Structures are given as structure tokens and as C-alpha cells.
Amino acid sequence: MSLRDRVVRGVGELAGALRRAASAVGRPAGARATEDPALFRPLVYGDPARLHIAATAVVNNALFNLSSGEITVGEYAFFGHNVSVLTGTHDWTTFGAERQVAVPKSGRDVVIEEGVWVSSHAIVVAPCRIGAHAVVGVGSLVLRDVEPYTVVAGNPARVLRTIPRPDEAEAGNVDQDTGAAGAVTAGRPRQRPTGEG
């Protein structure tokens, strides 16, 4: 058996094992019986060996494109549904069939650090790093690095606010209506009704 045949066979066995594991897992603990198990199975395009997900992370049905780099998801990071994390790209200076296959093999990594929340329908495009405990808003398009302890949203994603770090939070400065992080509303501060404190 040639080296190529052994590699193809090994990849096929790994893909089969991943499919069997995903179908065996089904719904996570606490999921309702009425919830479709497909909502909790990630889709992996490319070499699964390039995908590194911490055991405590929750990625639901994310799409991971590993064509052009590695993806790392840190401890306690969690995703809403239909998140896409894309390392792949094509050479836009080529045309026709050449453009379809002109894909860099590496150099476009994505790192999603500890405690990051990536909301539903967000798209993360490599290369980028999303810093610890950051929040990516619903439907956002992340095209560059996100600093730790920030909330970003939009297309393209932009910083809406910073999140107080646990060692910086002061109990006396917490808005009783919105909590320690405050209310996040499409980039504008929440307006208090007339006569409210």
C-alpha cells in the first residue's frame, strides 16, 4: 500500500470515527428531547487534525473551515447556533478554474480564547484572535483581532463597549437595572425614560 493510500485510508477512518462520535453524542446534557440533535453537531471542512476544541467549550453546530489554517477554541468558550469560523480563502487575482483551487495551505489561523461567547450566525474570518472573555454579537462579521474583555458587533464587527474585568469590578458602580456589564443595544446606550433616576 502506497503512502498516499495509507494517508487516504487514515483520513477516512478518522472522519468515520468523528461521524460515529457525533451521532453517539446526539444532544448534550440538559437539551430538550424536542431539540434536533443536528443543532449540536459541528461541521468540519478540511483536516480535522487542525481543529483544537477545549473539552469545556460548546460549539453547537458551528462550521469550521480548516483549508488554510488551524482553529483553536479555548476553555469555556461557547457558540450560539450557525456560527462559521473560516480559515480558507481563494486567490482573487486568479480566474476560472484556477481561482477555485488557488487556496493557501497555511498561515490563516483563528484563536478563540478562554470564555469567549460567539453569538448565533456570527462569521469569524481568519487570520484573527478573539481575546479572552470577549463577546461577539449576533450576526457579526469578525475580520480582525478582538481585544480581551470587549463586546463587538456589526458588519464588520466594531467595539461597542468593554467588559469590566473581575479584578476591576466595583460593587458600587453597578447599574441595578442592567447588571455589571450594562445593557448592550446596537451600539447606543440604553435611554432611561423621563423621570427615571
C-alpha positions as CSV (number, residue, x, y, z in Angstrom):
1,M,0.0,0.0,0.0
2,S,1.5,3.4,-1.0
3,L,1.9,6.3,1.4
4,R,-0.9,8.1,-0.4
5,D,-3.2,5.2,0.0
6,R,-2.3,4.9,3.7
7,V,-3.0,8.6,4.3
8,V,-6.3,8.5,2.4
9,R,-7.3,5.4,4.5
10,G,-6.3,7.1,7.7
11,V,-8.2,10.2,7.0
12,G,-11.3,8.1,6.0
13,E,-11.1,6.2,9.3
14,L,-10.7,9.5,11.3
15,A,-13.7,11.0,9.5
16,G,-15.7,7.9,10.2
17,A,-14.8,8.0,13.9
18,L,-15.8,11.7,14.1
19,R,-19.1,10.9,12.5
20,R,-19.8,8.0,14.8
21,A,-18.8,10.1,17.9
22,A,-21.1,12.9,16.8
23,S,-24.1,10.6,16.2
24,A,-23.4,8.8,19.6
25,V,-23.4,12.1,21.4
26,G,-26.7,13.4,20.0
27,R,-28.0,16.1,22.3
28,P,-25.9,17.5,25.1
29,A,-26.9,17.0,28.8
30,G,-29.8,19.3,29.6
31,A,-31.1,19.5,26.0
32,R,-34.8,19.0,25.5
33,A,-36.0,15.8,23.7
34,T,-37.7,18.0,21.1
35,E,-34.4,19.7,20.0
36,D,-32.9,18.4,16.8
37,P,-29.5,16.7,17.5
38,A,-28.1,18.3,14.4
39,L,-28.1,21.6,16.3
40,F,-25.3,20.2,18.4
41,R,-23.0,18.7,15.7
42,P,-20.3,20.9,14.2
43,L,-19.4,20.7,10.5
44,V,-15.7,20.3,9.7
45,Y,-14.3,21.1,6.3
46,G,-10.7,20.2,5.9
47,D,-8.2,18.3,8.0
48,P,-9.8,17.6,11.5
49,A,-6.3,17.5,13.0
50,R,-6.2,21.3,12.5
51,L,-9.2,21.8,14.9
52,H,-8.4,22.1,18.6
53,I,-11.5,22.5,20.8
54,A,-11.2,22.5,24.6
55,A,-13.2,19.9,26.4
56,T,-15.2,22.6,28.2
57,A,-16.1,24.5,25.1
58,V,-19.5,24.4,23.5
59,V,-19.6,24.9,19.7
60,N,-23.1,23.6,18.8
61,N,-23.5,23.3,15.0
62,A,-20.6,25.6,14.0
63,L,-19.0,25.3,10.6
64,F,-15.2,25.1,10.8
65,N,-13.3,25.6,7.5
66,L,-9.7,24.4,8.1
67,S,-8.5,24.8,4.5
68,S,-5.9,27.5,5.2
69,G,-5.0,27.3,8.9
70,E,-5.7,25.9,12.4
71,I,-8.6,26.8,14.6
72,T,-8.3,26.8,18.4
73,V,-11.3,27.2,20.7
74,G,-10.3,27.8,24.4
75,E,-11.7,26.6,27.7
76,Y,-15.3,27.6,28.5
77,A,-15.8,29.4,25.1
78,F,-19.3,28.9,23.7
79,F,-21.1,29.5,20.5
80,G,-24.7,30.2,19.5
81,H,-26.0,28.3,16.5
82,N,-24.9,28.6,12.9
83,V,-21.5,30.2,13.7
84,S,-18.9,30.0,10.9
85,V,-15.2,30.0,11.6
86,L,-13.3,30.3,8.3
87,T,-9.6,29.9,7.6
88,G,-10.0,29.3,3.9
89,T,-9.7,31.9,1.2
90,H,-9.1,31.9,-2.6
91,D,-6.7,34.0,-4.7
92,W,-8.9,36.7,-6.1
93,T,-6.2,37.7,-8.6
94,T,-6.7,34.4,-10.5
95,F,-9.6,33.4,-12.7
96,G,-11.7,30.5,-13.8
97,A,-10.8,27.0,-12.6
98,E,-7.5,28.3,-11.2
99,R,-9.4,30.6,-8.7
100,Q,-11.4,27.6,-7.4
101,V,-8.2,25.7,-6.4
102,A,-5.9,28.6,-5.5
103,V,-6.2,28.2,-1.7
104,P,-3.3,28.8,0.7
105,K,-2.5,25.8,2.8
106,S,-1.5,27.6,6.0
107,G,-1.0,31.0,7.7
108,R,-4.6,31.9,8.4
109,D,-5.2,30.7,11.9
110,V,-8.0,31.6,14.2
111,V,-7.7,31.5,18.0
112,I,-10.8,31.9,20.2
113,E,-9.6,32.3,23.7
114,E,-11.0,31.3,27.1
115,G,-14.6,32.3,27.9
116,V,-15.4,33.9,24.6
117,W,-19.1,34.0,23.6
118,V,-19.7,33.9,19.9
119,S,-23.4,34.6,19.3
120,S,-25.6,32.9,16.7
121,H,-25.0,33.5,13.0
122,A,-21.6,35.2,13.6
123,I,-18.9,34.7,11.0
124,V,-15.2,34.8,12.0
125,V,-12.7,35.2,9.2
126,A,-9.0,34.3,9.5
127,P,-6.5,35.4,10.4
128,C,-7.7,36.6,13.8
129,R,-7.6,36.2,17.5
130,I,-10.6,36.8,19.8
131,G,-9.3,37.7,23.2
132,A,-10.4,36.1,26.5
133,H,-13.9,36.7,27.7
134,A,-14.9,38.8,24.7
135,V,-18.4,38.8,23.3
136,V,-19.3,38.7,19.5
137,G,-22.8,39.9,18.8
138,V,-25.5,38.1,16.8
139,G,-24.8,38.0,13.0
140,S,-21.5,39.8,13.3
141,L,-18.7,39.6,10.8
142,V,-15.3,39.5,12.5
143,L,-12.5,40.4,10.2
144,R,-9.7,41.3,12.6
145,D,-8.5,40.7,16.2
146,V,-10.9,41.3,19.1
147,E,-9.3,42.5,22.3
148,P,-10.0,40.6,25.5
149,Y,-13.0,41.8,27.6
150,T,-14.7,43.7,24.8
151,V,-18.1,43.4,23.1
152,V,-18.1,43.7,19.3
153,A,-21.0,43.6,16.9
154,G,-21.9,44.6,13.4
155,N,-20.8,44.1,9.8
156,P,-17.9,44.5,10.0
157,A,-17.7,44.0,13.8
158,R,-16.7,47.0,15.8
159,V,-16.2,47.6,19.5
160,L,-19.4,48.6,21.3
161,R,-18.1,48.5,24.9
162,T,-15.6,47.0,27.2
163,I,-16.4,44.4,29.9
164,P,-15.2,45.1,33.4
165,R,-12.5,42.6,34.4
166,P,-13.3,40.6,37.5
167,D,-10.4,42.3,39.4
168,E,-11.6,45.8,38.4
169,A,-15.4,45.5,39.0
170,E,-16.5,47.7,41.8
171,A,-19.8,46.8,43.5
172,G,-20.7,50.5,43.9
173,N,-20.6,51.2,40.2
174,V,-23.2,48.6,39.1
175,D,-26.4,49.8,37.4
176,Q,-29.2,48.0,39.2
177,D,-31.3,47.8,36.1
178,T,-28.7,46.3,33.7
179,G,-26.2,44.5,35.9
180,A,-22.4,44.7,36.0
181,A,-22.0,44.5,32.2
182,G,-24.8,47.0,31.4
183,A,-27.2,46.8,28.5
184,V,-25.9,46.3,25.0
185,T,-28.3,47.7,22.4
186,A,-27.0,48.1,18.8
187,G,-24.1,50.4,19.9
188,R,-26.2,53.0,21.6
189,P,-26.5,53.3,25.4
190,R,-29.9,52.4,26.8
191,Q,-32.1,55.5,27.2
192,R,-33.8,56.0,30.5
193,P,-37.4,57.1,30.4
194,T,-38.0,60.6,31.6
195,G,-38.2,60.8,35.4
196,E,-36.1,57.6,35.9
197,G,-33.1,58.1,38.3
